[in-house]
Structure formats: C-alpha cells, structure tokens
C-alpha cells in the first residue's frame, strides 16, 4: 500500500468481520493498519466477530495482529 494513502488521515477503522475474509486480505489489512498508525491516524477496531466466519480458526490467531 502506498504511503500517500495515509497522508493527512486522522482515523482508520477496521471491521472485525473483514479479518475473516482470508489470509491474504487479512495481511493487507494489517499492513494498512500499520501504515495509517505510522502516519499518525487513530485506528479503531470493531470487535463484532461472527463465530460462524472463523471457519474453525481461533479468534486470537485472526485478530491479534492488529490489536
């Protein structure tokens, strides 16, 4: 993700269910969180996780990288 995407941003929000889509998408979300946080944006996380979307994975394995 290009750094100019985060320039001037004050907030970046992550929906908990978006972390369930798949490993590659999750990796991109984590990268975006780091990028926006580094640029000074406040990062918020909606922890409304739907257990049926976990697909047998433990919730901590899915969300810990952004907490």
C-alpha positions as CSV (number, residue, x, y, z in Angstrom):
1,X,0.0,0.0,0.0
2,X,1.4,3.4,-0.9
3,X,2.2,5.8,1.9
4,X,0.4,8.7,0.3
5,X,-2.9,6.9,1.0
6,X,-2.5,7.6,4.7
7,X,-1.2,11.2,4.5
8,X,-3.5,13.5,6.3
9,X,-5.8,10.8,7.6
10,X,-6.9,11.2,11.2
11,X,-8.8,7.9,11.6
12,X,-8.7,4.4,10.1
13,X,-11.4,1.9,11.0
14,X,-11.3,-1.9,10.7
15,X,-14.4,-4.0,10.8
16,X,-13.8,-7.3,12.7
17,X,-15.6,-9.4,10.1
18,X,-13.2,-8.2,7.4
19,X,-10.4,-10.1,9.2
20,X,-12.3,-13.3,8.4
21,X,-12.3,-13.0,4.6
22,X,-9.0,-14.8,4.1
23,X,-5.3,-14.8,4.9
24,X,-4.1,-12.5,2.0
25,X,-6.8,-9.9,2.7
26,X,-6.1,-10.1,6.4
27,X,-2.4,-9.5,5.7
28,X,-3.3,-6.4,3.6
29,X,-5.5,-5.1,6.4
30,X,-2.6,-5.5,8.9
31,X,-0.4,-3.6,6.5
32,X,-2.9,-0.8,6.2
33,X,-3.3,-0.5,10.0
34,X,0.5,-0.2,10.4
35,X,0.7,2.4,7.6
36,X,-2.1,4.6,9.0
37,X,-0.8,4.3,12.5
38,X,2.7,5.3,11.4
39,X,1.2,8.3,9.7
40,X,-0.5,9.4,13.0
41,X,-4.0,8.2,12.3
42,X,-6.0,6.8,15.2
43,X,-7.0,3.2,14.5
44,X,-10.3,1.8,15.7
45,X,-11.4,-1.8,15.6
46,X,-15.0,-3.1,15.6
47,X,-14.7,-6.3,17.6
48,X,-18.0,-7.7,16.5
49,X,-16.7,-11.0,15.3
50,X,-19.1,-13.6,13.9
51,X,-18.0,-17.1,15.1
52,X,-19.5,-18.7,12.0
53,X,-17.0,-16.9,9.9
54,X,-14.0,-18.1,11.8
55,X,-14.0,-21.5,10.0
56,X,-12.6,-23.4,12.9
57,X,-9.8,-20.8,13.5
58,X,-9.1,-19.4,16.9
59,X,-10.2,-15.8,17.2
60,X,-6.8,-14.7,18.6
61,X,-5.0,-16.1,15.6
62,X,-7.2,-13.9,13.3
63,X,-7.3,-10.6,15.2
64,X,-4.2,-10.4,17.4
65,X,-2.0,-9.0,14.6
66,X,-4.0,-5.7,14.7
67,X,-4.6,-5.4,18.4
